[in-house]
């Protein structure tokens, strides 16, 4: 099996235990990063279509049974060899960052689970990021943009502090939960459903733009960082907070693959042509696990338009 461990901020790490599903997923990762991603007997499109149909229709798995492990088990049950199943899983991991419907389907699935308010059970937090709170406490409220808002925890918190917030995400399920949270807090947020690949924010329109724990593949996240930077008004700032690449070996939680992690230097390089970077560093975040206290390695980048 694969064990889930999550932090207070909703971070997830897959820790392999014994079981064929975990073995296939790990073998697939090896194939992916060795460049041996190919499939026998079916086209890439057919393999993807089969997976995404299953992914959208299958019930969200309980803790301890992640989607790739469950799909690997399905392939084994369907009679595929371990070698072929491993190749298909590796191909799916690769295509997940390339197919337009993949991210929306992923987050719709995550956010469709009933929230208990406990990040260890839900896989995400319903409270604002402590790093965000600390980063904006001295700012005068104005117009704010939350890119990749998810369920809107940070957008709603900003609204309760007097910010006029626009929150954008590709998950309709997440945005609906954000609306309910805003209603509960008696605040107004402008919710926007959009594919972040295609979405274009108004130029220089926001006093604050935030992107928190948005971890798609490198090309997409750099595109989103640049778009958000362009939306920052004169005197405004961009704040990007996420899982650091060092977390893979030095921290706890977060995406288990390097391709979905980044460094503060990557963020700074993507936005420095538009904004002045005033902070770019790694930070430690306490994590409560069933194995005791741990820490995650995050990063924070703050850039301003003078």
matplotlib code that plots the C-alpha trace (Angstrom):
import matplotlib.pyplot as plt

x = [0.0, 1.0, 0.7, -0.6, 0.8, -0.5, 0.6, -1.6, -1.5, -2.9, 0.4, 0.4, 3.2, 2.9, 5.1, 5.4, 4.6, 4.2, 1.8, 1.6, -0.1, 2.8, 5.4, 3.9, 3.7, 7.3, 8.4, 6.5, 8.3, 11.7, 10.6, 9.4, 12.6, 14.7, 13.0, 11.5, 7.8, 6.0, 3.0, 2.5, -0.7, -2.5, -1.9, -1.1, -4.5, -6.3, -4.4, -5.2, -8.8, -9.2, -7.5, -9.4, -12.7, -11.9, -10.5, -13.7, -16.1, -14.4, -15.2, -12.5, -10.3, -10.0, -6.8, -4.2, -5.5, -4.2, -5.6, -2.5, -2.2, -5.9, -5.6, -2.5, -4.6, -7.3, -4.8, -3.5, -7.1, -7.7, -4.9, -2.0, 1.5, 3.4, 5.7, 2.9, 0.9, 4.1, 4.6, 1.0, 1.2, 4.5, 2.8, -0.2, 2.1, 3.8, 0.5, -1.1, 0.9, 0.1, -3.6, -6.0, -8.6, -6.2, -5.7, -9.4, -10.4, -7.8, -8.9, -12.6, -11.9, -9.9, -12.4, -15.5, -14.7, -16.8, -14.6, -14.2, -12.1, -9.2, -6.3, -5.0, -8.3, -9.3, -5.9, -6.2, -6.5, -9.5, -7.5, -5.3, -1.6, 0.4, 3.1, 0.5, -0.9, 2.6, 3.5, 0.5, -0.2, 1.5, -0.2, -3.2, -6.1, -6.8, -7.6, -6.3, -5.9, -5.7, -4.5, -5.2, -7.4, -8.7, -11.4, -10.7, -9.3, -6.8, -9.1, -11.9, -9.4, -8.2, -11.8, -12.4, -9.5, -11.0, -9.4, -11.5, -10.6, -10.8, -10.2, -9.4, -9.3, -9.9, -12.0, -15.7, -16.0, -13.4, -14.9, -18.3, -16.8, -15.1, -18.5, -20.0, -17.0, -17.4, -21.1, -20.4, -17.9, -20.3, -17.8, -17.8, -15.3, -15.4, -15.0, -13.7, -13.7, -10.9, -8.2, -5.1, -3.3, -5.8, -6.9, -5.5, -5.8, -6.1, -2.8, -1.5, -4.9, -4.2, -2.4, -1.7, -1.4, -0.9, -0.2, 0.0, 1.0, 0.2, 2.5, 1.8, 4.7, 7.4, 6.2, 2.7, 3.7, 6.2, 3.4, 1.1, 3.8, 4.4, 0.7, 0.2, 3.3, 1.8, -1.4, 0.4, -0.3, 2.2, 3.2, 1.7, 3.3, 3.3, 3.6, 4.3, 4.5, 4.9, 6.6, 10.3, 12.4, 14.5, 11.4, 11.7, 14.8, 14.8, 11.2, 7.8, 4.8, 4.2, 4.4, 6.5, 8.1, 10.8, 8.9, 6.1, 8.5, 10.5, 13.0, 12.6, 15.3, 13.0, 10.2, 12.5, 13.8, 10.3, 9.1, 12.2, 11.7, 8.4, 8.9, 11.7, 12.2, 12.7, 12.5, 13.3, 14.1, 13.3, 11.3, 10.4, 6.8, 5.9, 4.0, 2.1, 2.2, 1.2, 4.9, 5.4, 6.4, 8.2, 8.8, 8.2, 10.5, 8.5, 9.7, 8.4, 9.0, 7.9, 8.2, 7.1, 6.4, 8.1]
y = [0.0, 3.7, 5.7, 9.3, 11.8, 15.4, 18.6, 21.4, 23.2, 20.2, 18.9, 15.3, 12.8, 9.3, 6.9, 3.4, 0.4, -3.2, -3.9, -4.3, -0.9, 0.9, -1.2, -0.4, 3.4, 3.4, 1.4, 3.9, 6.8, 5.1, 4.6, 8.2, 9.7, 7.3, 8.3, 4.9, 6.0, 4.1, 1.7, -1.5, -2.4, 1.0, 4.5, 7.3, 8.9, 5.6, 5.0, 8.6, 8.3, 5.1, 6.6, 9.9, 8.2, 6.0, 8.9, 11.1, 8.3, 6.4, 7.5, 9.6, 7.1, 7.0, 7.8, 5.1, 4.4, 7.1, 7.4, 6.0, 3.1, 2.3, 2.6, 0.4, -2.2, -1.9, -2.5, -5.6, -6.8, -6.3, -8.7, -6.4, -7.4, -5.5, -4.2, -2.9, -1.5, 0.3, 1.9, 3.1, 4.7, 6.4, 7.7, 9.0, 10.8, 12.5, 13.4, 14.7, 17.9, 18.3, 17.5, 20.5, 18.5, 16.8, 19.5, 20.4, 16.7, 16.3, 19.2, 18.5, 15.1, 16.3, 19.0, 16.8, 15.0, 16.3, 18.6, 17.8, 20.8, 18.6, 18.9, 15.4, 13.9, 16.3, 16.7, 20.4, 23.2, 25.5, 28.1, 30.7, 30.2, 31.5, 32.6, 34.7, 36.3, 37.3, 38.6, 41.0, 42.1, 45.5, 46.2, 48.5, 46.6, 47.2, 45.0, 41.5, 38.6, 35.0, 32.7, 29.0, 29.7, 26.2, 26.3, 29.9, 29.8, 32.6, 34.6, 34.6, 35.5, 38.5, 39.6, 39.5, 41.9, 44.4, 43.4, 43.4, 39.9, 38.2, 34.5, 32.3, 28.6, 25.8, 23.7, 24.5, 22.2, 24.2, 27.5, 26.4, 25.5, 28.9, 30.6, 28.7, 29.7, 33.4, 33.2, 31.8, 34.6, 37.2, 38.5, 39.1, 37.5, 37.6, 34.0, 33.2, 29.7, 29.6, 27.4, 29.2, 28.4, 30.6, 33.1, 36.6, 38.9, 42.7, 44.4, 46.3, 46.1, 44.6, 45.9, 42.3, 39.1, 35.8, 32.3, 29.6, 26.0, 25.9, 23.0, 22.1, 21.3, 23.9, 25.5, 26.0, 27.4, 29.8, 31.0, 31.6, 33.4, 35.8, 36.5, 37.3, 39.6, 41.5, 42.0, 43.8, 47.6, 50.3, 50.1, 46.6, 43.2, 39.6, 36.8, 33.3, 30.5, 26.8, 23.5, 23.8, 21.4, 20.7, 19.3, 16.1, 15.0, 17.4, 17.9, 16.3, 16.2, 17.9, 16.5, 13.3, 14.2, 16.9, 18.1, 19.5, 21.3, 24.4, 26.8, 30.5, 31.2, 29.8, 32.1, 35.1, 34.4, 34.2, 37.5, 39.7, 41.3, 42.7, 43.2, 43.8, 40.8, 41.8, 38.4, 34.9, 32.3, 28.8, 28.6, 25.7, 24.9, 22.7, 19.5, 17.3, 13.6, 10.3, 9.7, 12.9, 16.5, 17.1, 20.1, 20.9, 23.0, 25.7, 28.8, 32.4, 35.0, 38.6, 41.0, 44.6, 47.1, 50.3]
z = [0.0, -0.1, 3.0, 3.0, 5.4, 5.4, 7.0, 8.6, 5.3, 3.4, 2.1, 0.9, 0.6, -0.8, 1.2, -0.4, 1.6, 0.4, -2.4, -6.2, -6.7, -5.0, -6.8, -10.2, -9.4, -8.3, -11.3, -13.5, -12.0, -12.8, -16.4, -16.7, -15.6, -17.5, -20.7, -21.4, -21.6, -24.2, -24.5, -26.2, -28.1, -27.5, -28.6, -26.1, -26.7, -26.1, -22.9, -21.7, -22.6, -20.6, -17.6, -17.6, -18.0, -15.0, -13.1, -13.5, -12.8, -9.9, -6.4, -4.7, -2.9, 0.9, 2.7, 2.0, -1.5, -3.9, -7.5, -9.3, -7.0, -7.5, -11.3, -11.2, -9.3, -12.0, -14.7, -12.9, -12.5, -16.2, -16.9, -18.0, -17.2, -14.5, -17.2, -19.4, -16.5, -15.3, -18.7, -18.8, -15.4, -16.5, -19.6, -17.5, -15.1, -18.1, -19.9, -16.7, -17.1, -20.7, -21.1, -20.6, -18.7, -16.3, -13.7, -13.6, -13.2, -10.5, -8.3, -8.9, -7.5, -4.5, -3.6, -4.1, -0.8, 2.1, 4.2, 7.9, 8.6, 9.5, 6.9, 7.9, 6.8, 4.0, 2.2, 2.2, 4.7, 5.3, 7.1, 5.5, 5.1, 8.1, 5.6, 3.7, 6.9, 8.0, 4.5, 4.1, 7.7, 7.1, 3.8, 3.3, 1.7, -1.9, -5.0, -4.7, -7.1, -5.9, -8.8, -8.3, -5.3, -4.9, -2.3, -1.6, 1.9, 1.3, -0.9, 1.8, 4.5, 2.5, 2.0, 5.7, 6.1, 3.7, 0.4, -2.8, -4.0, -7.4, -7.1, -10.2, -10.5, -13.0, -10.6, -10.5, -7.4, -5.5, -6.4, -5.3, -1.9, -1.9, -2.4, 0.5, 2.7, 1.7, 2.4, 5.8, 6.5, 5.1, 2.6, -1.2, -3.5, -7.3, -8.3, -11.8, -13.4, -16.0, -17.5, -16.3, -19.6, -21.5, -18.8, -19.1, -16.1, -16.6, -16.7, -13.7, -12.0, -8.6, -5.5, -4.5, -6.5, -4.7, -5.9, -3.1, -3.6, -7.3, -8.4, -12.1, -14.5, -15.0, -18.2, -16.9, -13.5, -15.1, -17.5, -14.5, -12.5, -15.5, -16.0, -12.3, -12.4, -15.3, -13.2, -10.4, -10.3, -9.6, -5.9, -5.7, -5.0, -6.0, -3.4, -4.5, -1.8, -2.6, -2.0, -2.5, -4.5, -1.4, 0.2, -1.8, 0.2, 3.2, 4.1, 4.6, 2.4, -1.0, -4.5, -4.6, -8.0, -8.8, -11.9, -9.7, -7.3, -7.8, -6.2, -5.2, -7.9, -10.6, -9.5, -9.3, -12.8, -14.3, -12.9, -12.6, -16.1, -14.8, -11.1, -8.5, -6.4, -2.8, -1.1, -2.4, 0.2, 1.6, 4.8, 7.1, 8.0, 11.0, 10.1, 12.4, 11.3, 12.8, 13.2, 15.2, 14.4, 11.1, 8.9, 5.3, 3.1, 1.4, -0.4, -0.5, -3.3, -2.9, -5.9, -6.2, -8.9, -8.0]

ax = plt.figure().add_subplot(projection="3d")
ax.plot(x, y, z, "-o")
ax.set_aspect("equal")
plt.show()
